Amino acid sequence: MKQFLSISLALGLLAALPQAAQAGCYADYKAKQDNPLKLHYGVAELGGGCSKGAAQGELAPRLARDGWTLLNVVSVFGDEGLQERKDSAGRYFLRY
């Protein structure tokens, strides 16, 4: 019984590791509005997959709600790249 409890505890801890170790996923992107033409560079947190394709699918509708068109996803990155992009994104840092 004691060995069974030890194995159960170990398996429970292993199952929790991916959630605890999971880093954030972010994308930096470029978007535009027409009439008059406006462009912006932004950084957004992703809730789905951590790839350019997933970012495009997630960001396009978010931006469209405010009249923006996603031009492209520049890159997808983790927590380590977040602060270095903050100044460049300005008011579009984690806005969408």
C-alpha positions, 0 to 999 in steps of 0.5 A, spaced: 500 500 500 505 504 501 509 503 495 502 504 491 501 511 494 508 513 493 507 511 485 500 515 485 504 521 488 509 521 483 505 520 477 500 526 480 506 531 481 509 529 474 502 530 471 502 537 474 509 539 471 507 541 464 502 546 467 507 549 472 513 549 467 509 552 461 511 559 459 507 564 456 506 565 449 506 572 445 506 574 438 509 581 435 505 583 429 503 589 424 496 591 423 493 597 419 487 601 418 484 604 412 481 611 411 486 614 413 492 609 413 494 608 420 499 602 421 501 599 428 506 594 431 504 590 437 505 585 442 499 580 444 499 574 448 496 568 445 492 563 448 492 557 443 497 554 440 504 558 440 506 558 432 505 563 427 499 560 424 495 560 431 497 567 432 494 569 425 488 565 427 487 568 434 489 575 432 486 577 426 479 577 429 481 581 435 484 586 431 478 586 426 473 588 432 477 595 433 477 596 425 484 593 424 487 588 419 492 584 421 498 585 416 503 579 418 505 576 425 513 578 425 515 572 430 512 568 436 516 568 442 516 566 450 517 570 456 524 571 455 522 576 449 517 580 452 520 586 455 525 587 450 519 589 445 515 593 450 518 600 448 517 598 441 510 596 441 508 602 446 500 603 447 499 596 443 503 592 448 499 587 450 493 591 448 490 585 443 
